[in-house]
Amino acid sequence: MTDQAVDTESTGMAEEGRAAADGATTGHRFLGRTRELKELCADIERAGLDTISGRKAPRARVLLIAGRPGYGRTALAEEFVRQVSGRYPDGVLRARLTEPGGTPVPTERTARDLLTALGLPAPAGADEDDLAAALREALAGRRALLLLDDAADAEQVDALLPDTPECLVVAVSDGPLTGIADVRPCTLGGLDTKSALELLTRAIGSVRITVDPRAAESLVEECAAQPAALTLAGGWLAAHPKAAVADLTRHLHAEDAEGPPLTRLLRLSHDSLPGATARMLRLLSLAPAGLVDPQTASGLAGCSVDAARAALEDLADLGFLHAVDSPLPSYEVPGCLHPLLRPLAETHDRPAELQLARARMLERTLRLLQSCRAITETDNPQAREKLLGMPRALRFPSPRAAEDWLRVRRPALLAAARLAVADGELDTLARRLMSQLVRAMVAHFGTHAAAPDLYGIHQLVLGVAERRNLPREKAAALLNLGDLDARTGRTAAALRRYRAALDAGRQANDPYATGRAMESVGGAHQDLGDHDRAADWYGRALAQRLARDERADAARLHGRIATAHTYAGRYGEALRNWRSALAGYRRLDDVAGQARALSEMARVQEYAGRPEEALYTCQEAVEWARRADDARLQAALHLRLADTLERLGDPAAARLHRGTAERMLGEELSDNDNKNNQNNEDCEDCENNDNNHGDGVGDGEIATEHEANA
């Protein structure tokens, strides 16, 4: 029944170990399809249309395995990949192009996952064309094999085709991929009778097959030799050891004879299950991305984790689920069963019950994310107390275990966020879920590593905020998106985001959001080279900070205004603002801030052609840097002093300052090496004790609770 992945050693994506789950394998033993495998292998060597016409093939060859779900498409594709993967030393990449509910996966998401599988960066917020082009460029010098499962149309496959004949693409689809040149199709029907009987024998043994071989053949015919239907038939017979094979055939005849065999078998098998297990099976149609673990099942059914684990094991034994290759217990709802379970749930369960099950699942996921983040904050007494107050089933034994759970469940967690937003009735819960997902990812992976996922989450937050008319959260989401756009060089797009955030902040009467947005608008103009507008917007933000008596931010903004004037060549205005910044840092008793302000003043004085003043200011800055214990700044200032003294005609003093700078930098590098070695030893000790914390902190978390970081 399940197209299980058999090539577990090949390179995979976030869904590695998953398959479409509608095939003809059990474990790693593949059944039948000998003719199809030979044809596929022969198609690799067969000359294409370009070769026949004397031209070199411009793109990778595409082999198509076509057939309806449940007929073993993915199982055949995986077995074929296993047999030929040795010819492609750069590995196998897998992508599923349709979600369990039938929605096509955006090409942008697929290309991003494939780039991640190749170990290459995928800039946050990059569009579909850029990511597809980056993928093709990455595969240009490789000899790799791509398995594109459950393709909805030719456009999905065409956007991902490598521009090199050295790669091979194996696509799985319902029908032909019209529009892609020189596609090699392999259309699947039912299994041959011998293989179908072997599939039944694996489930129930040989006795009942041998006793009544004609009844077994009749059952195979009744199931149209469909692997998924035969797997359910084997599960039903295994659960009824006293029933003969002919009894199942009679039960199927008693069902609606016009329905497809898989639908009739699912209905018959479902009705024979205990009530709680049957309800669990129906509710699995709500599992995000078709992935389910005991915690998710427990939330859906409202039962204990142990009861959910036992129910999932029973359903897997009966062929309703298949286990996913994962360090944590996890299962997948077969792609051929998912569309059949939803109407079954709608028939047996009231809409309010399904909505409650979905809300319970999201609430359970939310609490797990809270626990996942809290375990990284063991130095925080409040976080530690909150963690200890959670039920034991929701607590992780160590930060490493929490990170592993977050990494393995990442596709399902992101799918849960998308489904919660699409539902439209659970927006409050969806906002809380996305906020905790952002925080957990930043805590464990760091802002930079998690940026591509964070971009998508902030877009979801923006959609909910616009739908619910929440200007404060809209401003927060726009600021986050603008920051990510700016970091990846899309400054013009970032500027539009910041301006929209400013409008939303004013609508919400939120001084923090408006001040943050004005400063960000200024930063975007500065990045675009418009220093006059940058200084103007920094000035607007400064006026607000001064009105609210936010002295630290005001001193920092004086520095940003001074920098904009420096770039514009207005050195007098730059020096006035640096003096204002210096005065602010003195009032705050910020020694490091004073050192930096004096250092920048000396730089501007040099630009203005006043080396004597620059020399005096730089000497004062060295003293403040020494008080701040900032060795790197001291070294930089000594180098600046050396340059200034050379201009003033004192090379001996310049050499002294340059030597001092080199000595200080050498000592700092030595100290850093020692610290790094000590940190590595500490990390090893922490890992050995399972007490290591995440690699990131919660910077940049605005999410839905508006915790912005300037």
Beta strands, then each sheet from edge to edge (+ up, - down):
strand 1: 25-26
strand 2: 29-30
strand 3: 61-66
strand 4: 92-96
strand 5: 145-151
strand 6: 168-173
strand 7: 184-187
strand 8: 291-292
strand 9: 322-323
strand 10: 331-332
sheet 1: 1+ 2-
sheet 2: 4+ 5+ 6+ 3+ 7+
sheet 3: 8+ 10- 9+
end
